[in-house]
Amino acid sequence: MSATAVVSRPARVAVIGTGGTFAMHARHAFDWVEYGESGVVHPIDDLVEQLDRIDLNIAILPRSFRMIGSTGITPQDWMELAELIRRTVREDPDLSGIVVTHGTATMEETAWFLQLVTDISQPVVLTGAQRPLNTSGSDAMANLRAALAVAAAPQAQGMGVLVVMDGMVFAARDVTKAASFELHAFEASPFGPLGRVDADGSVVLRRRVTSPASSRMLPALDISGATPLPRVDMVVSYAGADGAAIDGLLAAGARGIISIGLAPGRPANAERAALQRAVARGVVVVQAARAARGVVPPQAFLQRDGVLAGGDLAPPKLRILLMLILAQSPQPDAATIQSLLLAH
């Protein structure tokens, strides 16, 4: 009797489409800049159908979310996307992982939000494209293939939310978009990527993300009531900046302000009084730095003004974290907020 080859059961990965460059249709082969002018955005089902044989033992299950550019995504979209991910896993617990196709402009923010609010064992992998699918040299399908490989990889289980672009695997906390049009647009300074996806689809992870503190300290939000997240804004310091922008944010109803200060993390002199006014009104002010590798530890001058230290978390991610902290507890004390900010 001849031996029969054993064919392993394919991994099953859900692919959720949210639009972005990945889904856009350019006007010509080198329409790498203004392709949004075409007005054509493809649903994820159509895009998956165009994926040629990927040489990976993966069954793809497309799931439509919505088709928007990532410059238009809002916190409400984040909450609904998080709920769709939870529901997808509840309804199909045998999934190996989930891929989310996303515009690159705010991909790092969506990834960090999902990291903080989704507590599932399957990896959630965000990917996108720098060039639309129908243009010369598009990275759309190569990025999708790599993301699928990571989502299906056993070694990615329990690693939370990841970003895969240009063959590199990044942690949601560290990743940032560092270039407008280059294919190698994403970085994770100063710690670097977690690993890579080789040309044959092999996933190589040299570092692991530890179990996120968020799953212990920020349990997944109950968004069944669709309550908007608290308003938290950011203000950037520069030479000669005054308090006009800060006062405007207070008038708009900000519950929190991320002060993106001059390195090593100080506001311009004329901004300080406005930040003090914000603290006096009960607004939570967190000091960050505009430097790419900025670190703001707790310091006496911050404590005197009632301002919290942002640590080494990037300002847009500090904003998201503060929004979630305020959503979970309307009146948390400053010491609790400070410990949560530095723990993440």
Order of alpha helices (4+ residues) and beta strands (2+ residues): beta-alpha-beta-alpha-beta-alpha-beta-alpha-beta-beta-beta-beta-beta-beta-alpha-beta-alpha-beta-alpha-beta-alpha-beta-alpha-alpha
